[in-house]
């Protein structure tokens, strides 16, 4: 079977992997506002970070030692899809009388098995491309770009079917997750290292990936990955409710953006499709440090432009914010995954990818969402819902605070991270 066939299989895998996430990630906040859980948005996004602290690492250990990564990818998606379907059925049954604890528990169980699949998907792709003779730095981004396309497709579908503020988005995600569960079982097998060599308990469990912190450069990289990870979920959780809040202001009530926030936000993912393809050039030309700094600067603009724009005459600022998101997200996430892949040994590679997820989507995103919720609650949701202009001003202050944080991380990173020239 030729190597190009393997590559096409990975394209489908990435498409479905991120289509599952795109069904709810950017619109769930508006659904929670609709059912009276606006002050709890952070819980639903932060749980992605909480489970990422331990689940990707644990699942990565299993993939490294016992179960082939592609098979484990499918098992995780079966479980994630089942729990997401249960959350959707509960939302349908409860209507506007949703109980926080019940919805959150079902959603959290789904996320607990979905989040490890992001790292497993990377491991499957890197393993397959390497064994087929491809250069991962050059050939992984064009494969990964189809994940972004999948994300966009489900975002637009959820918008088109009117699911932005309903439980319907969970049904879409569940169906795609179960589909990928079946498809993953047909992917090329990935090797495991379950041999009989004498190893310490740390090595047997795969915890030796944490030994990477003994290397100053890797330790600094992972710490700043966590600090930048603080920014990752903020716009996913709050951009849609923020933009849709303009519907209650007469001046903006009929604008396209205020009524179709998901369609507007999808420009962010469209930007990703272009930015992913730029990564090989930027990585080889500028190196990981400058690429990460570009990503951090893009986060400053991402947040700042939200604070300055509106869906009316200032919509161009929203659009520009969506465009720079591609740089902010991809230059950090994809370049970071490639950096980890190139700076770790094969026997801990899946565990190292899991560790990268722990620091970014785990600790970083968890801290970021709870911090952002506190800011938004103080400046936005503490204001009476009848005072829409005051709430809007609170939103603007919140976005400026997030931008200032990203700028601080950029300055600190430029001083502390040292790159080895090759």
SVG drawing of the C-alpha trace seen along z (x, -y; Angstrom):
<svg xmlns="http://www.w3.org/2000/svg" viewBox="-38 -52 61 62">
<polyline fill="none" stroke="black" stroke-width="0.4" points="0.0,0.0 1.6,-3.3 2.5,-6.1 0.1,-8.6 -2.8,-6.4 -1.7,-6.5 -1.5,-10.3 -5.1,-10.5 -6.3,-8.3 -4.8,-10.8 -6.6,-13.7 -10.0,-12.0 -8.9,-11.3 -8.0,-15.0 -11.2,-16.2 -13.4,-14.2 -11.2,-14.8 -11.8,-18.5 -15.3,-18.4 -16.3,-16.8 -14.9,-19.7 -16.1,-22.4 -19.7,-21.4 -19.9,-23.0 -16.6,-24.6 -17.4,-28.2 -21.2,-28.1 -21.6,-26.3 -21.3,-29.5 -24.4,-30.9 -26.3,-27.8 -25.3,-28.0 -26.4,-31.7 -29.8,-30.6 -30.4,-28.1 -29.4,-30.5 -25.8,-29.2 -23.9,-32.3 -21.9,-32.5 -20.8,-28.9 -19.4,-29.1 -15.8,-28.7 -16.7,-25.4 -17.6,-23.8 -14.5,-25.1 -12.1,-24.7 -13.0,-21.0 -11.3,-20.5 -8.2,-21.8 -8.7,-19.9 -9.0,-16.5 -6.1,-17.5 -3.9,-17.6 -4.0,-13.8 -6.0,-12.1 -3.7,-12.8 -0.7,-11.7 -2.4,-8.5 -3.8,-7.6 -0.4,-8.5 1.2,-6.0 -1.2,-3.3 -0.6,-4.1 3.2,-4.0 3.2,-0.7 0.2,1.5 -2.5,0.5 -1.7,-0.9 -2.5,-4.6 -5.0,-4.3 -7.0,-1.6 -7.0,-3.6 -8.1,-6.7 -11.2,-4.9 -12.1,-3.6 -11.8,-7.1 -14.1,-8.5 -16.8,-5.8 -16.8,-6.8 -16.7,-10.5 -19.5,-10.3 -21.7,-8.2 -21.5,-10.7 -22.0,-13.6 -25.2,-12.0 -26.4,-11.6 -25.8,-15.3 -27.8,-16.2 -30.7,-13.9 -30.7,-15.5 -30.7,-19.0 -33.6,-18.1 -35.6,-16.7 -34.8,-19.5 -35.5,-22.4 -34.8,-25.7 -34.8,-24.0 -31.3,-22.5 -29.6,-21.5 -26.0,-22.5 -24.7,-19.3 -26.4,-16.8 -25.4,-18.6 -21.9,-19.3 -21.3,-15.7 -22.3,-14.2 -20.4,-16.8 -17.3,-16.4 -17.2,-12.6 -17.4,-13.2 -14.6,-15.7 -12.4,-13.4 -12.2,-10.9 -12.1,-13.5 -9.2,-15.6 -6.6,-12.7 -7.6,-12.1 -5.9,-15.4 -2.5,-14.1 -3.3,-10.6 -4.2,-12.0 -0.8,-13.7 1.0,-10.5 -0.8,-8.5 0.0,-11.1 3.6,-11.5 4.1,-7.7 2.4,-7.0 4.2,-9.8 7.6,-8.9 7.2,-5.2 6.0,-6.2 9.2,-8.3 7.7,-11.8 9.2,-14.8 6.9,-15.7 7.8,-19.4 6.9,-19.7 4.1,-17.1 2.2,-17.2 0.8,-20.8 -1.0,-20.1 -2.6,-17.0 -3.5,-18.9 -5.2,-21.7 -8.1,-19.4 -8.8,-19.3 -9.4,-23.0 -11.6,-22.5 -13.7,-19.9 -14.0,-22.4 -15.2,-25.1 -17.8,-22.8 -19.5,-21.8 -19.4,-25.4 -21.2,-26.6 -23.6,-23.6 -24.5,-24.4 -25.1,-28.0 -27.2,-27.1 -29.4,-24.7 -30.0,-27.2 -28.2,-25.1 -26.0,-27.9 -28.2,-28.3 -29.6,-24.7 -28.6,-21.2 -28.6,-20.3 -24.9,-21.1 -24.2,-18.2 -26.0,-15.7 -23.9,-16.8 -20.7,-16.3 -21.8,-12.9 -22.6,-11.5 -19.3,-12.5 -17.3,-11.2 -18.9,-7.7 -18.2,-7.8 -14.5,-8.5 -14.5,-5.7 -15.3,-3.2 -12.9,-4.8 -10.0,-4.9 -10.0,-1.1 -9.1,-0.9 -6.0,-3.3 -2.5,-1.9 -1.2,-0.3 1.2,-2.3 4.0,-0.4 4.0,0.0 6.9,0.5 5.5,3.2 8.7,5.3 10.1,7.2 13.1,5.1 13.9,4.3 12.6,0.7 11.9,-1.4 8.3,-2.0 8.6,-5.6 9.7,-4.3 7.1,-1.5 4.3,-4.0 5.6,-6.5 6.3,-9.2 9.8,-9.5 8.4,-12.2 8.4,-14.5 12.2,-14.1 12.2,-16.6 11.9,-19.3 15.5,-18.5 16.5,-20.2 16.4,-23.9 15.3,-24.8 12.5,-22.2 11.4,-23.2 11.2,-26.9 9.3,-25.9 6.7,-23.9 6.3,-26.6 5.6,-29.2 3.4,-26.8 1.3,-26.8 1.3,-30.6 0.3,-31.0 -2.2,-28.2 -4.1,-30.6 -5.3,-32.4 -6.4,-29.3 -10.0,-28.9 -11.0,-32.5 -12.5,-33.4 -14.0,-30.0 -16.0,-30.5 -16.8,-34.1 -16.6,-35.4 -20.0,-34.0 -21.9,-35.3 -20.1,-38.7 -20.9,-39.1 -24.5,-37.9 -25.0,-40.4 -25.1,-43.1 -28.5,-41.8 -30.0,-43.6 -28.6,-46.9 -30.9,-48.5 -28.0,-49.9 -26.6,-46.4 -29.7,-44.1 -30.0,-43.5 -26.3,-43.1 -25.1,-39.8 -22.5,-39.3 -24.8,-39.8 -27.2,-37.2 -24.7,-34.7 -21.8,-34.9 -20.6,-31.4 -20.4,-32.2 -18.3,-35.3 -16.1,-33.4 -15.6,-30.7 -13.3,-33.2 -10.8,-32.4 -10.7,-28.7 -10.5,-29.7 -7.5,-31.8 -6.0,-28.6 -6.1,-26.8 -3.7,-29.3 -1.5,-29.8 -0.9,-26.0 0.6,-25.9 3.0,-28.7 4.4,-26.8 7.1,-24.8 8.5,-28.1 8.4,-30.0 9.8,-27.1 12.8,-26.5 13.4,-30.2 12.9,-31.7 13.0,-28.8 10.7,-27.9 11.4,-31.0 10.4,-33.6 7.4,-31.6 6.2,-31.4 6.7,-35.1 4.7,-35.8 1.9,-33.7 2.0,-35.6 1.8,-38.9 -1.1,-37.6 -3.0,-36.9 -2.5,-40.5 -4.2,-41.7 -6.8,-38.9 -8.1,-40.2 -7.4,-43.9 -9.4,-44.0 -12.4,-42.4 -12.4,-45.2 -12.2,-47.8 -14.7,-46.4 -18.4,-45.9 -20.6,-44.0 -21.6,-47.3 -19.1,-49.8 -16.4,-48.3 -16.9,-44.8 -13.6,-45.1 -11.8,-44.9 -13.7,-41.7 -12.7,-40.3 -9.1,-41.3 -9.2,-39.6 -10.5,-36.4 -7.6,-36.6 -4.8,-36.9 -6.3,-34.0 -4.9,-31.6 -1.4,-32.8 -2.1,-32.9 -3.4,-29.4 -1.5,-27.5 1.9,-29.1 1.6,-28.0 -0.2,-24.6 1.2,-23.1 4.7,-24.4 4.8,-23.4 3.7,-19.9 6.4,-19.7 9.0,-21.1 8.2,-18.4 8.2,-15.7 11.7,-16.7 13.2,-17.1 12.1,-13.8 13.1,-10.2 10.7,-7.7 10.0,-5.7 8.4,-8.7 7.1,-10.6 3.4,-9.9 3.9,-10.7 5.7,-14.0 2.8,-15.0 0.5,-14.3 2.7,-16.4 2.5,-19.3 -1.3,-18.9 -1.2,-18.9 0.7,-22.2 -1.4,-24.0 -4.9,-22.7 -4.5,-21.4 -3.1,-23.7 -3.0,-26.8 -6.5,-26.6 -8.0,-25.8 -6.3,-28.8 -7.2,-31.0 -10.9,-30.1 -11.5,-30.5 -9.5,-33.8 -11.5,-35.0 -14.8,-34.1 -13.9,-36.1 -13.1,-39.1 -16.3,-38.8 -18.5,-38.2 -17.1,-41.3 -17.2,-43.6 -20.2,-42.2 -22.5,-39.8 -22.5,-41.9 -24.2,-44.6 -28.1,-44.3 -29.1,-42.8 -31.2,-45.9 -28.0,-48.0 -26.7,-46.7 -24.4,-49.6 -22.8,-49.2 -22.4,-45.5 -20.8,-46.3 -18.3,-48.6 -17.5,-45.7 -16.9,-43.4 -14.4,-45.9 -12.5,-46.2 -12.3,-42.4 -10.8,-42.1 -8.2,-44.8 -7.2,-42.9 -6.7,-39.7 -4.6,-41.5 -2.4,-43.0 -1.8,-39.6 -0.7,-38.2 1.7,-41.1 3.3,-40.4 3.8,-36.7 5.5,-37.8 7.9,-40.1 8.9,-37.5 9.3,-34.7 11.7,-36.9 14.0,-37.1 13.9,-33.6 13.7,-31.1 17.0,-30.3 16.9,-28.5 19.7,-26.2 20.7,-27.1 20.9,-24.2"/>
</svg>
